[in-house]
Amino acid sequence: MTSGLFERIDRPRRLPDEIARSISEAISSGQLKPGDRLPTEQALSAQFGVARTVVREAVSLLKYDGVITPKRGVGAFVTEPNARSAFRISAACFEKRRQLVQLLELRTGVQAEASALAAAARSDRDLRRIATHLTDMAEATDEGPDSAAQRFDAEGAFYRAITEASGNEYYVEFVGMIERNVSENLRSVAIKNAMAAEWGSEILDEHRAVYQALEAGDPERARLATRTHFERAARRLANRADIADV
C-alpha cells in the first residue's frame, strides 16, 4: 500500500462522508481490490490529515454499505463483489431513522410558521439568498445521488435562510438546535434517505413551491408548502426499508 493512495481532506467539508467517498473511489478504480486489507486507522488518519475518530466513522459507513468487511483483531478488508449487500439493516438503523422522523415531525410546525413570517417580512436580499440555495439544490439533483451530501447541505441552508428571513430570533434558535442534532448525530441517515427516497424533480418541486410562495409574499401558501414538504419527508423516511443507516 503506497503512502500517496489518498489525498488529504481540507476542512470544512464533511469529513467522514468525503473519506468514505475517497475509499469507495479507490475500490471502484481498482487501486484497492477485493480481499485487500484497508490501511490502519492510524495510517488513514495520517494520509487524510484527520483525527482517527473521523476515519472510524467513515469506515463504519463503508462497513454498513457492505463495501468492506471487518475481521476482529485483523483489520478491515475490501469485500468480494458477490458478497456485498446494501440491505444490512439492524435495530440501530431503525432507531436512528425513528429519531430523524421525530425531529422532522417536531420541525414541521415551527418551520411552517417561520416560512409564513418570512413570506411577509423577507427583503429582496433575503429572497436572492434563498434562491441561491434552491439553485444549489437543483444543481446537486442534476448531478445525481452521488451529490446527496451537497444537496442535503443546500437544503439545510435553504430553510435556514428562510428562518432567518422571518426576523424571529427564537425560530432561528429553535431550528438551529434541531439542525445541530441532525448534523452531529443523524447526518448519514438523512443523506442516505435523500439517496434512496428523495431524488428527482418531485421533491425539488416541493422546495420550489415554498420559494414561489415567499416570492409572492403569500404567508398562507408558504405555511402550507413548507408543512407539505416536511410531512412528506417524514412519511418517506418512515416508509423506507431498503438501505441500512449508520
DACORRA-V705297 format. One record per helix or strand. SS is the DSSP state (A for helix, B for strand). FROM is the first residue (numbers start at 1). LEN is the number of residues. If there is no record, write none. Layout:
SS_FROM_LEN, SS_FROM_LEN
//
This chain:
A_15_14, B_37_1, A_41_8, A_52_13, B_68_4, B_75_4, A_81_3, A_91_31, A_124_20, A_145_21, A_169_29, A_201_16, A_219_21
//
